[in-house]
Amino acid sequence: MELLRVESLSKTFGGTAALYGSSFSIEEGERVAVIGPNGAGKSTLLNVIGGQLQPTSGLIYLRNKEISALPPHQRLRLGVARSFQLNNLFMNLSVLDNVLLAFQGAKGIHFQMWQSDVPLEQLFLRSGELLKSMNLWERRHVRTTALSYGEQRQMEVALGLASDPKILLLDEPCAGLAATETANLLELIRNLPEDTSVLFCEHDMGMVFSIANQIMVMQHGGTIIQGSPEDVRSNQQVREAYLGGADECFA
């Protein structure tokens, strides 16, 4: 079933096209990687879909509902969650407090003295379940600034999942991670709910080809090819334009 559809999406900055004419669709539960050199438009694409940037032209549909002009918080409520290249955490709060705030913001629940404590109990229960699934339960009382960089990236994914997203947008989730941290994050992404779609930008080809069932290759704001990993692996235009013809990049 189609979850997300993008039609002729473009974004310009001062007359320079960072993204132009992008059209694609994502099925429910698909893992779609966006690859390409720096400046190809990958992060711009995620920002336009997430609502951090408004498109210059084009349309975005989530389950046939147009969301092109909606702000990020409204897209979040509809099921579009976003993480960023740089950690977007409350560093002086505990791990548990970060997740509680994420659930609170996603569900529109406010901590008020006159409010029933039932919603708060539910928030703590859901937060505990999420932290256990992300292997962060034992670190729940640790201040976020004391976490390793890899754990902070796991936290970013956890905060994105707090909204029960239909699609999770990840911007270079493995950037700056050691090999063991990358392996842990890959396992977490593999274990996401089957009906949660993931659209992610990444330079780590090992991650891309181990996770994605669809790959989009971008260059100069446009798409060279979108297809299965096998299609991308064998495409000579991709090798020449993005990988310089190097077979080892696809190893």
C-alpha positions, 0 to 999 in steps of 0.5 A: 500500500502506498504511504508517501507520494512526492510529485515534481518536488523542487526547492530553490535558494536564491535562484539556485536549485537544491532540489528539482523535479523529484517524484517517487513513492514509498510503500508501507514498511519500505526501507528507502535509502537516498545516496549521492555526493555532498550537495546532491540535495539529500538533506534538502529532500528530507527537510521538505518532506519533514516540513522544515522547509517549504517546497518551491513547487511540487506536492507531497501526499501522505496516504493520499492526503496532501501535506505540502504546506503543513508545518512540522508539528502537524506532519508529526501528528499525521505520522511523519517523524524526523531526525537530524545529522546533529543531535537534537536532544535536551542534553541536560535532562535524563534519557527518560525525561527526553523520551517523556517529553517526546511522547508528551509533544507527540500526543499533545499531553501537557503536565498540568496539576489538575490533570488525571494521572492516568495519561502520565502513567501511560507515558511512563509505561510507553517510555519504558517500553521504548527505551527497552526496545532501544537497549537504553533502559539501563541508562534511563536515569543518566543525563543525556550529555553523559551518553556516548555519541552512539547512544545519543544517535540511538536516542534520536531514533527513539525520540522519532519513534515516540510519535508512532510514525508511519514514516521515519526520516533519518539523516545520516544515522551512522555519521560519526559512529564507530563500527560497533555503534553502527552495528548496534544502530543497524540492528535497531533499525532492522527491528523497527515495526514492519509497518513503519517506513524509513527514508534515510540519507547515508554515505555508509554503503555497507549500511545502505545495501544491508538495510534498504530495499529501494535506493534513490541516487541523487546528483545536483538536486535530481534523481539519477535512478531509483530502484532495487539495490541490485539495479543500483549496484549494476547501473553504470551511470551511478558508478561513473557519476557518484562512485567513480566506477569503483566496484569496491564502493558496493562491496 
